[in-house]
Amino acid sequence: MNGSALAGYRSKANYYMWIGIFFALIGGIILMLYLATRQIDYVWRWYSMPRYFAHEAEIEIPAQVLGTVESITPEGKGAVIRVAEEDTDNVESYSVPDRKEIRVDDGDFVYPGDVLAIYRKWRPGLLAQGMWITLKVSLYAIVFGIAIGLLGGIARISSNPAAKWASITYVELIRGSPLLVQIFIWYFVLATLINQLLLKWGIPEISALWYGVASLAFFAGAYVTEIVRAGIQSIHRGQIEASRSLGMNAAQCMWYVILPQALRRILPPLAGQFITLIKDSSLLGIIAIRELTKATREGITTSLQPYEFWFTCAILYLILTFTLSMFVQWLERRTATP
């Protein structure tokens, strides 16, 4: 075996050795966690967790009036129950998906609230609902945060003093105060003022979810502003001069030349910022938005299963952040200069 082949063999053996060490460490951590769980006085009930993702709910169809069941007419697998209201000519109709679950007969006298029939329907569980709200809030906040950060980053390097100073003031105010305080201001101050004005004008109130999105978007936008500014300033000034010499105006130069190149450089820090944003969305539970963390706390309160719920919550957040990280890496490969 010559020297280069021997060196290659040793390098390959060394590589696989370190892979083995890595998996040994992971296995050791899992083993230690397992042994630790065996030492505590706790009954694990993982079997009950699936119903918090999806469950078959039993839904009742109650009577709305005081009266008599006039008829039960089959309709496919279901039926239509007609109830004649007492002392009136009004007849209420109720559609039942499954006639096997009807709880009344012809001629029965029913009171408002009496169950006429039931049916079963699959519904998302508490954790599935919380994960969906977290995903929705995070996506909205990411989109608006990018828009705010893009405008703020361009304004940050603008020669217009009003735009530049406004951007600097926005960034320093947002980055200089905790997100929790900003959520409180958005919900208890701005939301109260805005909703009162909307009600005065006869416009429906804006829900707490959108104020939560706004607080996250403006918070992320301040950091995106600085990321965009740094990305733009990292492009050599000769690119701008070459674009202007080709007859492009400032806006065309920024859109077609500078931003596409800056985007490739700012993707990694943007990914880190948006991963942080997904985790920061857990603070929205304080304004009654049932995101994943709040749903987890509610599940613990009703089931008294803290370990199962918190482990599951951590895994779900990991799935969301890991998926975003992989998506950004795919974007990096797609936008990489060949």
C-alpha positions in Angstrom: 0.0 0.0 0.0 1.5 3.3 -1.1 1.7 6.4 1.1 -1.3 8.2 -0.4 -3.5 5.1 -0.2 -2.5 4.5 3.4 -3.2 8.2 4.3 -6.6 7.9 2.6 -7.4 4.7 4.6 -6.4 6.3 7.9 -8.4 9.4 7.1 -11.5 7.3 6.3 -11.0 5.2 9.4 -10.6 8.3 11.5 -13.8 9.7 9.9 -15.9 6.6 10.8 -14.3 6.6 14.3 -15.7 10.0 15.0 -19.1 9.1 13.6 -19.1 6.2 16.0 -18.2 8.6 18.9 -21.0 10.9 17.9 -23.6 8.2 18.0 -22.2 6.8 21.2 -22.6 10.2 22.8 -26.2 10.4 21.6 -26.9 6.9 22.8 -25.3 7.8 26.2 -27.5 10.8 26.6 -30.7 8.8 25.8 -29.6 6.1 28.2 -29.0 8.6 31.0 -32.4 10.2 30.3 -34.1 6.8 30.5 -32.3 5.9 33.7 -33.3 9.2 35.2 -36.9 8.7 34.4 -36.8 5.3 36.1 -35.8 6.9 39.3 -38.8 9.2 39.7 -42.1 8.2 41.1 -44.2 8.9 38.0 -46.6 6.9 35.9 -45.9 7.5 32.2 -49.0 7.6 30.0 -47.8 8.1 26.5 -50.7 6.0 25.2 -53.1 9.0 25.9 -51.1 11.5 23.8 -52.5 10.6 20.3 -56.0 12.0 21.2 -54.5 15.4 21.8 -53.6 15.4 18.1 -56.8 14.0 16.7 -59.9 12.4 18.3 -63.3 11.2 17.3 -65.7 13.6 19.0 -69.3 12.8 19.9 -71.5 15.7 18.7 -75.0 16.2 20.0 -77.9 17.7 18.0 -80.2 19.4 20.5 -83.8 20.5 20.0 -84.2 24.3 19.7 -87.9 24.5 20.5 -90.6 23.1 22.7 -92.7 20.7 20.6 -93.4 17.3 19.2 -91.4 15.1 16.8 -93.6 15.3 13.7 -91.6 13.0 11.5 -88.2 11.2 11.0 -87.5 10.9 7.2 -84.6 8.7 6.0 -82.1 10.5 3.7 -79.2 8.3 2.6 -77.4 7.1 5.6 -78.8 9.9 7.7 -82.3 11.3 8.3 -84.2 14.6 8.8 -86.0 15.1 12.1 -88.9 17.6 12.0 -90.1 19.0 15.3 -93.5 20.9 15.3 -93.3 23.8 17.8 -96.0 23.8 20.5 -98.9 26.2 19.9 -97.4 27.5 16.6 -97.2 26.5 13.0 -93.4 26.5 13.0 -91.7 23.3 12.1 -87.9 22.9 12.8 -85.8 20.5 10.7 -82.6 18.8 11.9 -80.3 16.9 9.6 -78.7 13.8 11.2 -75.7 12.2 9.4 -76.3 8.8 10.9 -79.9 7.6 11.5 -78.6 4.8 13.8 -77.8 7.4 16.4 -81.2 9.0 16.6 -82.4 9.3 20.2 -86.1 10.1 19.7 -89.2 8.6 18.0 -92.2 9.9 16.1 -94.6 11.6 18.5 -92.1 12.2 21.3 -92.4 15.5 23.2 -89.1 17.4 23.4 -87.9 20.4 25.3 -85.3 22.9 24.1 -81.9 21.3 24.7 -83.1 17.7 24.6 -80.7 15.6 22.5 -82.4 14.5 19.2 -79.4 12.6 17.8 -75.7 12.3 18.0 -73.0 11.8 15.4 -69.2 11.2 15.5 -66.7 13.3 13.7 -62.9 13.4 13.7 -61.5 16.7 15.0 -58.0 18.1 15.6 -56.8 17.7 19.2 -55.5 20.4 21.5 -51.8 20.0 20.4 -52.7 19.9 16.7 -54.7 23.2 17.1 -51.9 24.8 19.1 -49.3 23.8 16.5 -51.4 25.1 13.6 -51.8 28.5 15.4 -48.1 28.6 16.1 -47.3 27.8 12.4 -49.9 30.4 11.1 -48.7 33.2 13.4 -45.1 32.5 12.6 -45.6 32.4 8.9 -47.6 35.7 8.9 -45.0 37.3 11.2 -42.1 36.1 8.9 -43.8 37.5 5.8 -44.5 40.9 7.4 -41.2 40.9 9.1 -39.4 40.5 5.8 -41.4 43.3 4.3 -40.7 45.6 7.2 -37.0 44.7 7.3 -36.5 45.1 3.6 -38.0 48.6 3.7 -36.2 49.5 6.9 -32.9 48.2 5.6 -33.1 50.3 2.4 -34.2 53.3 4.5 -31.3 52.7 6.8 -28.7 53.4 4.1 -30.8 56.1 2.3 -29.4 59.5 1.8 -32.8 60.9 2.9 -32.3 62.0 6.6 -36.0 61.5 7.5 -36.1 57.9 6.2 -32.7 57.1 7.7 -33.4 58.5 11.1 -36.8 56.9 11.2 -35.3 53.6 10.5 -32.6 54.0 13.1 -35.1 55.1 15.7 -37.4 52.1 15.0 -34.5 49.7 15.2 -33.2 51.1 18.5 -36.6 51.3 20.1 -37.6 47.7 19.2 -34.2 46.1 19.9 -33.9 48.0 23.2 -37.1 46.6 24.8 -38.2 43.1 25.6 -40.6 41.3 23.3 -42.9 40.6 26.2 -43.3 44.3 26.9 -44.0 45.0 23.3 -46.7 42.3 23.2 -48.4 43.9 26.2 -48.2 47.3 24.5 -49.7 46.0 21.3 -52.5 44.1 23.1 -53.4 46.2 26.1 -52.7 49.7 24.7 -52.8 49.8 20.9 -55.5 47.1 20.5 -57.8 48.9 23.0 -57.4 52.2 21.2 -57.8 50.7 17.7 -60.7 48.5 18.5 -62.6 51.3 20.2 -62.2 53.5 17.1 -63.3 50.6 14.9 -66.5 50.0 17.0 -67.2 53.7 16.9 -67.1 53.6 13.1 -69.2 50.4 13.0 -66.3 48.1 12.0 -65.7 44.7 13.6 -62.9 44.5 16.1 -59.5 43.0 15.2 -58.8 39.7 17.0 -55.9 39.2 19.4 -54.2 36.9 16.9 -53.5 39.8 14.6 -52.0 42.0 17.3 -49.8 39.1 18.2 -48.7 38.8 14.6 -48.0 42.5 14.5 -45.9 42.4 17.7 -43.8 39.5 16.3 -43.5 41.1 12.9 -42.3 44.5 14.1 -39.9 42.8 16.6 -38.4 40.6 13.9 -38.5 43.5 11.4 -36.0 45.5 13.5 -33.5 42.6 13.3 -34.1 42.0 9.7 -33.5 45.7 9.0 -30.0 45.4 10.3 -29.4 42.1 8.5 -30.6 43.6 5.2 -28.5 46.8 5.8 -25.4 44.7 6.4 -26.1 42.5 3.3 -26.5 45.5 1.1 -23.4 47.3 2.4 -21.4 44.1 1.8 -21.9 44.4 -1.9 -19.0 46.2 -3.5 -19.8 49.8 -4.5 -18.5 49.1 -8.0 -21.7 47.1 -8.6 -23.7 50.2 -8.1 -21.5 52.4 -10.3 -21.6 49.8 -13.1 -25.4 49.6 -12.9 -25.8 53.3 -13.0 -23.4 53.5 -15.9 -25.7 51.2 -17.8 -28.6 53.7 -17.4 -30.4 52.1 -14.4 -31.9 54.4 -11.8 -31.4 53.9 -8.1 -34.5 51.7 -7.7 -33.6 49.5 -10.6 -30.1 49.1 -9.4 -31.3 48.1 -6.0 -33.9 45.6 -7.2 -32.1 43.9 -10.1 -28.4 44.1 -9.0 -27.9 44.7 -5.3 -30.7 42.8 -3.6 -30.3 39.5 -5.5 -26.7 39.4 -4.4 -27.4 40.5 -0.9 -30.1 37.9 -0.5 -27.6 35.0 -0.9 -25.4 36.5 1.9 -28.2 37.2 4.4 -30.1 33.9 4.1 -28.2 32.2 7.0 -28.8 35.1 9.5 -32.4 35.4 8.4 -32.9 31.7 9.0 -31.6 32.1 12.5 -33.8 35.1 13.2 -36.9 33.3 12.0 -36.2 30.2 14.0 -36.0 32.4 17.0 -39.3 34.0 15.9 -41.0 30.6 15.9 -39.9 30.0 19.5 -40.7 33.6 20.5 -44.3 33.0 19.4 -44.7 31.0 22.7 -45.1 34.3 24.5 -48.4 35.0 22.8 -50.1 32.7 25.2 -50.2 35.7 27.7 -52.7 37.4 25.5 -55.0 34.4 25.2 -53.8 33.1 21.9 -53.8 29.3 22.1 -50.5 28.6 20.4 -48.5 25.5 21.1 -47.1 26.4 24.5 -50.5 27.6 25.8 -52.1 24.5 24.5 -49.5 22.4 26.2 -50.2 24.1 29.5 -53.9 23.6 29.1 -53.3 19.9 28.4 -51.2 19.6 31.5 -53.9 21.2 33.6 -56.6 18.8 32.5 -54.5 15.6 32.3 -51.8 16.1 35.0 -49.2 14.7 32.6 -46.4 17.4 32.6 -43.6 15.2 31.3 -45.4 13.8 28.3 -46.7 17.1 27.3 -43.5 19.1 27.7 -41.5 16.5 25.8 -44.0 16.5 23.0 -44.1 20.3 22.9 -40.3 20.4 22.6 -40.4 17.8 19.7 -43.1 19.8 17.9 -41.1 23.0 18.1 -38.0 21.1 16.9 -40.0 19.8 13.9 -41.1 23.4 13.0 -37.6 24.9 13.4 -35.8 22.0 11.7 -38.1 22.2 8.7 -37.5 25.9 8.3 -33.8 25.3 8.6 -33.8 22.7 5.9 -35.9 25.0 3.7 -33.4 27.8 4.0 -30.5 25.5 3.3 -32.4 24.4 0.1 -32.8 28.1 -0.8 -29.1 28.6 -0.3 -28.2 25.8 -2.7 -30.7 27.1 -5.3 -29.4 30.7 -5.1 -25.7 29.8 -4.8 -23.5 31.2 -7.6 -22.3 28.3 -9.8 
